[in-house]
Amino acid sequence: MMRKIPGFRFNFIVGNALEILVTSEVLFAKARVWASRFHGIYGFYVYPNSCINIYNAEDVKIVLSSFKYHQKSMIYTLLRPWLQNGLLVSKGSQWQERRKILTPTFHFNILKTYYPAMVDSTARLLEVLDKTNEKATDIPSVISEFTLTTICETAMGTKLHEDAGGKKYKDAIHDIKNVLFHRFVYIPLAIDFIFRLTPLYKRHTKSLSTIRNFTQNVIKNRKERLKDISQTNVVTNDTDKDLHYGKIRTAFLDFLISAQKEGLTDDVGIQEEVDTFMFEGHDTVSSAITFCLLLLAENKAIQNRVVDELQTIFLGDTRTATLEDLSSMHYLECCIKESMRLYPPVPFISRKLPEAVTLSNYVVPKGSMCHIHIFDLHRQESLFENSLKFDPDRFLPENSIGRHPYAYIAFSAGPRNCIGQKFAMMEMKLVLSSILRRFEINPATKCEDLKFTADIILKNSKPIKMKFIRRLGVRIGSDDL
């Protein structure tokens, strides 16, 4: 059946393996050439796996809208040593049970309790950007540090810049991501017995041990702290104090601990979901913020339009943005959505097909891997006219009428859509609006200079630099956000 699907000529035994045994940068570029060569669907075979690649909205709808195809493909097994059976990689009834437990933790009323930690992290980020002294700065590393710190504080209620083990934990997170990147882009390393023979395996094991020990200690200490607070009703630790909205600052971990008390999960389940939240909520948001800043830097008229919107909200006041302010940032939200259309943080997702399915009138055999190329879907001219242009007006309500519901899936779609998308949008609005209120952004790197690597998260192969020019009349202060 695979031979009838558009694709490449099969070589004996190896299939199309030689097509993808290239550097990650070349592989990403080749995938874009293939997307333009074929029409929404193509297949390839790498022993012993049949792979189908789709970027047609109707085909995407068939796969993502049905729970029949909810199981992630074997690609995600590389994450299992770290995330184990967390929400990202679990399947079947276990996934359904975990999703049911976790969904309430992203209700708007709960999201509000995470906001103070975001505000604190954003204030520190602005100080870092201010110290760049208007020089061209490699922004992905700066934003990544911000999002990692933010997610640690919201997920675990731990201020890593103050915790003795915080630096080791952050270094371990960065290192294990680097190892995973190598395993993902260099196919032989995806084979466990080969991976175990390399120095990367030792690094992976060491980082994983550091991460596990840290999160286990945090979970233990958090349980004890919550127990003390419930017994005394006194908040003695500054980390727990919420100076913006109430007496106690709530963490994602707290809700998991509550679920454990109700018998809905255990210590292992808590660790799995904290680790998953750390992974999913860190690099993806960092990527989205980075590329949105780059597009705004390069499109000064759009940047100025966002600043005008912020001026109508704040009227020159340097106070901290409230959640009500964020809800008024309609054009900024359009900019975020449009930047995630052009540069989706997760450029592709992959599912296992447990039964034969018809896509674009071709029968795809049972057991195939189905790669959904979000990067190419979002750039289809049939879905977005002049698709390579950065045009936030596409996402104004009146311009979104009639758009295919699966034309834009920056947060995935269907039953396994991103559970934390409201959290991510809240964080992105806060940090982008805060940066634009204080700085004018000028590009050093241009969009035309970008050369991406084939990775789970969209990344440029080289630094992305921009300048942050202090806006006249904006003072530095605790409320200067």
C-alpha distance (Angstrom), angle and dihedral (degrees) to the residues before:
residue distance angle dihedral
M1 . . .
M2 3.82 . .
R3 3.81 91.4 .
K4 3.81 89.9 63.9
I5 3.81 92.3 56.6
P6 3.83 116.4 88.1
G7 3.77 111.2 -97.9
F8 3.77 144.4 94.4
R9 3.76 133.5 -32.1
F10 3.81 110.3 -92.2
N11 3.80 118.3 -120.4
F12 3.78 117.9 -148.7
I13 3.84 112.7 -84.1
V14 3.82 97.3 -20.7
G15 3.79 94.0 60.1
N16 3.80 107.7 -169.5
A17 3.81 97.0 -21.4
L18 3.81 92.5 120.1
E19 3.80 89.6 61.4
I20 3.81 92.0 63.8
L21 3.82 100.9 34.1
V22 3.80 90.9 98.7
T23 3.79 136.2 100.9
S24 3.79 116.9 -66.7
E25 3.80 91.6 -112.2
V26 3.80 92.2 52.1
L27 3.81 91.4 45.2
F28 3.80 92.6 55.0
A29 3.82 90.8 49.2
K30 3.81 92.0 47.1
A31 3.80 91.2 51.5
R32 3.81 89.3 57.0
V33 3.81 90.4 50.8
W34 3.81 89.8 50.5
A35 3.80 90.7 49.6
S36 3.81 90.5 55.7
R37 3.81 92.5 43.4
F38 3.79 96.6 52.7
H39 3.80 128.4 44.8
G40 3.77 111.9 -116.0
I41 3.80 97.1 -50.5
Y42 3.80 139.7 51.3
G43 3.77 136.4 154.1
F44 3.76 139.2 -146.6
Y45 3.77 135.8 -178.3
V46 3.79 127.9 -138.2
Y47 3.78 112.0 175.2
P48 2.97 118.8 -69.0
N49 3.81 97.4 3.2
S50 3.80 131.3 76.7
C51 3.80 111.6 -152.0
I52 3.79 128.3 -164.8
N53 3.80 120.6 -165.4
I54 3.81 119.4 -157.0
Y55 3.80 135.4 -179.3
N56 3.79 100.8 159.0
A57 3.81 113.2 115.1
E58 3.81 94.6 -135.4
D59 3.80 92.6 50.7
V60 3.80 90.5 45.8
K61 3.80 89.0 52.8
I62 3.82 91.9 53.0
V63 3.80 92.5 53.8
L64 3.79 101.6 37.5
S65 3.80 100.9 38.2
S66 3.80 95.4 57.7
F67 3.79 125.1 73.5
K68 3.82 86.8 -147.1
Y69 3.80 89.1 78.8
H70 3.79 98.9 38.9
Q71 3.83 96.4 112.3
K72 3.79 114.9 105.9
S73 3.80 117.9 -125.3
M74 3.80 126.7 -110.0
I75 3.81 90.5 -89.9
Y76 3.79 88.8 80.3
T77 3.81 92.5 57.1
L78 3.81 86.0 85.4
L79 3.81 86.9 69.8
R80 3.80 96.0 50.2
P81 3.82 98.0 87.9
W82 3.80 87.1 60.7
L83 3.82 106.1 28.8
Q84 3.84 96.3 27.9
N85 3.82 105.7 -179.9
G86 3.79 97.6 -11.6
L87 3.79 120.7 143.9
L88 3.81 94.5 -89.2
V89 3.81 96.1 59.7
S90 3.81 105.6 21.3
K91 3.80 121.5 102.2
G92 3.78 144.5 -165.0
S93 3.79 121.4 7.3
Q94 3.80 92.8 -11.1
W95 3.81 90.6 58.0
Q96 3.81 91.2 46.5
E97 3.80 92.4 50.8
R98 3.81 93.4 47.6
R99 3.79 92.4 46.0
K100 3.81 90.0 52.0
I101 3.81 90.8 51.6
L102 3.81 95.0 46.1
T103 3.82 101.5 41.1
P104 3.85 94.5 79.9
T105 3.83 90.4 54.1
F106 3.82 88.5 68.9
H107 3.80 96.4 49.4
F108 3.80 110.9 125.8
N109 3.79 92.8 -112.5
I110 3.80 89.0 56.0
L111 3.80 94.1 42.7
K112 3.80 87.9 60.4
T113 3.79 89.3 65.5
Y114 3.83 90.6 58.8
Y115 3.81 93.0 51.9
P116 3.83 99.7 85.2
A117 3.81 91.1 58.8
M118 3.81 88.7 52.2
V119 3.80 90.6 50.7
D120 3.80 92.0 52.1
S121 3.81 93.2 48.1
T122 3.80 91.4 47.4
A123 3.81 91.0 53.2
R124 3.80 89.9 54.1
L125 3.81 91.0 47.6
L126 3.81 91.2 54.1
E127 3.80 89.9 52.6
V128 3.81 89.9 52.6
L129 3.82 92.1 49.7
D130 3.79 90.9 46.8
K131 3.81 89.8 56.2
T132 3.81 91.6 57.0
N133 3.82 84.9 80.5
E134 3.80 92.7 -142.0
K135 3.81 92.3 -61.7
A136 3.81 122.3 138.6
T137 3.80 105.6 -86.1
D138 3.80 132.2 -167.7
I139 3.78 97.0 -119.2
P140 3.86 105.0 -171.1
S141 3.81 92.8 69.1
V142 3.81 91.8 47.9
I143 3.81 93.9 47.9
S144 3.80 92.0 43.6
E145 3.80 90.4 56.1
F146 3.81 89.2 50.0
T147 3.81 95.6 49.7
L148 3.80 93.0 44.6
T149 3.80 91.6 51.7
T150 3.80 91.3 45.8
I151 3.78 94.8 49.3
C152 3.82 91.5 47.5
E153 3.78 91.5 53.6
T154 3.80 95.1 44.5
A155 3.81 95.3 40.5
M156 3.78 99.7 41.6
G157 3.80 106.7 13.2
T158 3.81 89.4 -122.0
K159 3.80 125.5 132.4
L160 3.78 101.7 -143.1
H161 3.78 94.9 -167.8
E162 3.81 87.6 62.8
D163 3.81 100.7 35.3
A164 3.81 116.9 95.1
G165 3.81 92.1 -137.0
G166 3.78 94.4 39.9
K167 3.79 97.3 96.0
K168 3.82 92.8 48.7
Y169 3.79 89.6 49.6
K170 3.81 93.8 49.7
D171 3.81 91.1 46.2
A172 3.82 89.5 50.7
I173 3.82 91.3 50.7
H174 3.80 91.0 51.6
D175 3.82 91.8 45.6
I176 3.80 96.5 49.2
K177 3.81 89.8 48.9
N178 3.79 88.5 53.1
V179 3.82 91.0 51.5
L180 3.81 91.3 47.8
F181 3.79 89.6 50.6
H182 3.82 90.7 55.6
R183 3.79 91.8 47.5
F184 3.77 90.7 49.6
V185 3.80 98.5 48.6
Y186 3.82 99.6 36.2
I187 3.78 104.7 60.0
P188 3.85 99.3 -157.6
L189 3.82 89.1 59.1
A190 3.81 89.3 60.3
I191 3.81 87.3 69.9
D192 3.81 106.3 88.4
F193 3.82 99.4 -143.3
I194 3.83 90.8 51.7
F195 3.80 92.2 44.8
R196 3.82 91.1 52.2
L197 3.82 89.8 58.9
T198 3.81 93.6 58.1
P199 3.83 132.4 82.0
L200 3.81 87.2 -117.7
Y201 3.81 89.7 71.2
K202 3.81 91.2 59.3
R203 3.80 90.4 49.6
H204 3.80 90.5 47.9
T205 3.81 92.5 50.7
K206 3.79 93.2 47.2
S207 3.82 93.7 48.2
L208 3.79 92.2 45.7
S209 3.80 90.5 52.2
T210 3.82 91.2 50.8
I211 3.81 91.9 49.1
R212 3.80 93.6 47.4
N213 3.81 94.5 47.2
F214 3.79 92.0 48.3
T215 3.80 96.6 48.3
Q216 3.80 92.0 43.9
N217 3.80 90.5 54.0
V218 3.80 91.8 45.9
I219 3.81 91.5 50.5
K220 3.80 91.1 48.7
N221 3.81 93.5 47.2
R222 3.80 92.4 44.4
K223 3.79 91.6 53.5
E224 3.81 90.4 51.2
R225 3.80 92.2 46.5
L226 3.79 93.6 49.9
K227 3.79 89.6 47.7
D228 3.82 90.7 53.0
I229 3.80 92.2 47.5
S230 3.81 92.8 48.6
Q231 3.80 90.9 50.2
T232 3.82 98.2 44.4
N233 3.82 101.4 23.5
V234 3.83 86.0 -140.8
V235 3.80 124.8 122.3
T236 3.80 108.2 -148.0
N237 3.79 101.4 161.7
D238 3.81 118.3 81.0
T239 3.80 90.2 -145.6
D240 3.82 89.0 65.5
K241 3.79 96.2 45.9
D242 3.77 116.5 104.2
L243 3.77 106.1 -156.2
H244 3.81 92.7 -178.7
Y245 3.78 108.5 47.3
G246 3.80 114.0 7.4
K247 3.78 151.5 -33.0
I248 3.78 102.6 -63.8
R249 3.77 130.4 36.8
T250 3.80 111.1 -135.9
A251 3.81 125.5 -142.6
F252 3.80 131.4 -160.0
L253 3.80 85.9 -116.6
D254 3.82 90.7 62.5
F255 3.80 91.6 64.0
L256 3.80 91.3 50.0
I257 3.81 89.8 51.4
S258 3.80 89.1 51.3
A259 3.81 89.5 50.4
Q260 3.80 89.3 52.5
K261 3.80 90.8 53.6
E262 3.79 87.5 55.7
G263 3.81 90.8 51.5
L264 3.82 93.9 -111.2
T265 3.81 96.9 120.9
D266 3.81 142.2 0.8
D267 3.82 138.9 -136.2
V268 3.81 91.9 -79.6
G269 3.80 91.6 49.8
I270 3.79 91.4 50.1
Q271 3.80 91.9 52.0
E272 3.80 92.6 46.7
E273 3.79 93.1 54.0
V274 3.80 95.3 42.8
D275 3.82 89.5 51.8
T276 3.82 90.6 46.2
F277 3.80 92.0 49.7
M278 3.81 88.9 49.8
F279 3.81 92.4 52.1
E280 3.79 99.3 41.4
G281 3.79 96.4 40.3
H282 3.77 99.0 46.1
D283 3.82 114.9 49.6
T284 3.80 95.7 29.7
V285 3.80 94.6 55.2
S286 3.81 91.0 42.2
S287 3.80 90.3 54.7
A288 3.81 92.7 47.1
I289 3.82 93.5 49.8
T290 3.81 92.6 46.0
F291 3.79 96.1 53.3
C292 3.79 93.3 41.6
L293 3.82 89.6 54.3
L294 3.80 90.1 48.4
L295 3.81 93.1 51.2
L296 3.81 92.4 46.7
A297 3.81 90.2 48.1
E298 3.78 91.5 52.3
N299 3.82 95.1 42.9
K300 3.80 102.9 54.1
A301 3.83 96.1 174.8
I302 3.82 90.0 57.5
Q303 3.79 91.2 44.9
N304 3.80 89.7 53.0
R305 3.79 91.0 49.0
V306 3.82 89.7 55.3
V307 3.81 89.9 48.9
D308 3.81 89.8 51.2
E309 3.80 89.7 53.0
L310 3.81 90.4 50.7
Q311 3.79 90.2 49.1
T312 3.81 90.8 56.2
I313 3.81 89.1 52.0
F314 3.81 100.2 44.3
L315 3.83 101.5 24.9
G316 3.80 91.0 -148.6
D317 3.81 94.4 -50.5
T318 3.84 113.6 138.3
R319 3.79 94.5 -151.5
T320 3.78 121.8 133.5
A321 3.80 114.0 -85.3
T322 3.78 113.7 -106.1
L323 3.79 126.9 -148.1
E324 3.80 87.5 -105.0
D325 3.82 88.6 56.3
L326 3.80 90.9 52.1
S327 3.80 90.9 54.0
S328 3.82 88.9 57.4
M329 3.82 93.9 55.3
H330 3.79 94.9 95.6
Y331 3.80 99.1 150.0
L332 3.81 92.6 44.6
E333 3.80 87.8 54.2
C334 3.81 89.1 52.9
C335 3.81 88.7 52.3
I336 3.79 91.7 50.9
K337 3.80 92.3 49.5
E338 3.79 92.4 46.8
S339 3.80 92.9 48.8
M340 3.82 88.9 50.0
R341 3.79 88.8 50.2
L342 3.80 92.0 55.9
Y343 3.79 95.3 35.2
P344 3.82 109.0 23.6
P345 3.83 109.2 -167.2
V346 3.81 88.8 -135.7
P347 3.83 103.5 42.5
F348 3.78 94.5 -171.7
I349 3.80 141.1 7.6
S350 3.77 128.0 -159.9
R351 3.79 134.9 -146.3
K352 3.79 136.2 -175.3
L353 3.80 114.8 -123.3
P354 3.84 108.1 -139.4
E355 3.79 92.0 -170.8
A356 3.79 138.6 22.8
V357 3.80 112.7 -79.4
T358 3.80 133.9 -174.0
L359 3.80 114.3 -124.4
S360 3.82 122.1 174.1
N361 3.82 87.4 -10.2
Y362 3.83 92.2 -58.0
V363 3.80 122.3 114.6
V364 3.81 109.9 -126.8
P365 3.80 112.1 -156.0
K366 3.79 124.7 -115.7
G367 3.80 114.6 -92.5
S368 3.82 95.4 28.9
M369 3.78 122.1 139.2
C370 3.80 112.3 -119.7
H371 3.80 115.1 -152.2
I372 3.81 113.0 -163.1
H373 3.81 108.0 -157.2
I374 3.79 104.2 -151.3
F375 3.80 91.3 175.5
D376 3.81 91.5 61.6
L377 3.81 95.8 36.8
H378 3.81 90.0 57.9
R379 3.81 91.3 52.2
Q380 3.80 98.0 52.7
E381 3.80 110.4 128.9
S382 3.80 89.5 -149.1
L383 3.82 88.5 62.9
F384 3.81 102.4 32.6
E385 3.78 119.2 28.0
N386 3.81 113.2 -135.9
S387 3.78 84.3 9.1
L388 3.81 98.3 -174.3
K389 3.80 92.6 59.2
F390 3.81 119.8 98.3
D391 3.81 100.7 -125.2
P392 3.83 115.5 157.2
D393 3.82 90.2 -176.5
R394 3.82 86.8 78.2
F395 3.80 87.1 78.9
L396 3.79 97.9 50.6
P397 3.81 107.7 118.6
E398 3.78 94.3 -112.5
N399 3.83 91.3 52.2
S400 3.79 94.7 48.4
I401 3.81 95.3 60.5
G402 3.79 112.0 117.4
R403 3.81 95.5 10.1
H404 3.79 114.0 144.2
P405 3.83 107.7 -97.7
Y406 3.81 90.1 -129.6
A407 3.81 96.7 44.4
Y408 3.81 91.3 93.9
I409 3.80 117.5 37.8
A410 3.80 105.4 154.6
F411 3.83 87.4 142.7
S412 3.82 92.7 37.9
A413 3.82 116.6 -114.2
G414 3.77 143.1 -123.5
P415 3.83 125.6 39.3
R416 3.83 93.0 -26.9
N417 3.79 97.0 48.5
C418 3.79 118.1 140.4
I419 3.80 108.1 -70.0
G420 3.81 91.1 -160.5
Q421 3.80 100.7 50.6
K422 3.82 94.5 114.2
F423 3.79 89.2 49.4
A424 3.82 90.2 50.5
M425 3.81 93.8 47.6
M426 3.80 90.9 49.5
E427 3.80 91.2 51.6
M428 3.81 93.9 45.3
K429 3.79 94.0 48.7
L430 3.79 91.7 49.2
V431 3.79 97.2 48.8
L432 3.82 97.3 39.6
S433 3.80 93.8 47.4
S434 3.81 90.4 46.1
I435 3.81 92.3 51.4
L436 3.81 93.3 46.5
R437 3.81 92.6 48.6
R438 3.79 90.2 57.1
F439 3.81 104.7 29.3
E440 3.77 143.2 39.1
I441 3.81 107.1 -138.7
N442 3.79 120.3 -138.9
P443 3.80 124.4 -176.4
A444 3.79 125.1 -120.4
T445 3.80 92.5 167.1
K446 3.81 115.6 49.1
C447 3.80 127.8 -147.6
E448 3.79 89.0 -116.3
D449 3.83 88.5 60.9
L450 3.80 94.1 59.3
K451 3.80 118.6 116.9
F452 3.80 112.0 179.2
T453 3.78 130.4 -151.6
A454 3.80 124.2 -135.7
D455 3.79 100.4 -107.1
I456 3.78 140.3 132.5
I457 3.82 88.0 -103.9
L458 3.82 121.7 46.2
K459 3.81 107.9 -106.9
N460 3.77 136.3 164.3
S461 3.79 116.0 -125.1
K462 3.81 91.6 -132.5
P463 3.83 135.8 37.6
I464 3.80 119.4 -69.4
K465 3.78 107.5 -142.3
M466 3.79 131.9 -169.3
K467 3.78 139.2 158.5
F468 3.79 126.2 -118.4
I469 3.81 110.2 -151.0
R470 3.80 115.9 -165.2
R471 3.81 111.5 -117.8
L472 3.80 113.3 -123.6
G473 3.78 115.5 -104.1
V474 3.81 95.3 19.0
R475 3.78 110.5 125.4
I476 3.78 128.5 -154.3
G477 3.78 114.8 -116.0
S478 3.78 144.8 125.9
D479 3.80 90.9 -86.1
D480 3.78 94.4 41.6
L481 3.77 98.8 116.2
